[in-house]
Amino acid sequence: MSRVAFFRPDDERAASAAEFVRGLGAEPLSDPMLAIEPTGETPRSDADYTVLTSKTGAELVDGGGWHPSGAIVAIGTPTADALEAAGYAVERRPSEFSSSGLVAELAADAPGATIEVARSDHGSQVLLDGLNDAGAYVHETVLYRLVRPDGAGESAEAAADGELAGACFTSSLTVEHFLGAAAERGIRTEAIDGLNAATVGAIGEPTRETAEAAGIDVDVVPKTAEFEALAEAVVERR
């Protein structure tokens, strides 16, 4: 059985990812590269539109006494599902799960509108600039920080040893943290070589660009920005 690495946070997401990869007939290697540190902040409630970009953000506003007066925009099915499970009505779901796709979704409504963006500390500036350029007043609330967990890097060692058949990168930050963990072990070059001998998948063009800028060849970018689609694409290509 071939080993496929993924980098989901060490919670139910890692557990469900391992089960899914195993169901595809591969051996899962869970190496969480993102740990969540909530800031305790709450999105403003008076915006015309509030954009939540992740399931994590949706879970953090649940139970926090947040009562938005405007429309809620959710990026991705997991985000929308988490918001609806918390009792919030999701009015907009952009079909393209990217900063440029969201700007296109809201462009017609942006002039003069107040748009709240509630997300992690590593969100793309492209989204804020694009909405501002479209004529909106944009406010950002950082709901949580993303840090690399202590001890992360088992996947880098496996890649360097030629033991990976595939890797699933879900964000630019997972790529950066993988490379940081490899560098700390003195195996950055070997880990990249190992990835390039395997099948590498990335969610979204920004993630692909980050990986390729570091010398990692990306083999697949699924049309759907969800882990299951990514894992399926990687396992099919390995």
Helices and strands as residue ranges (DSSP letters): E 3-6, H 12-23, E 27-30, E 35-38, E 49-52, H 55-61, E 71-74, H 77-85, H 99-106, G 107-109, E 114-120, H 125-133, E 137-147, H 154-160, E 166-169, H 172-184, H 188-196, E 199-202, H 205-213, H 227-237
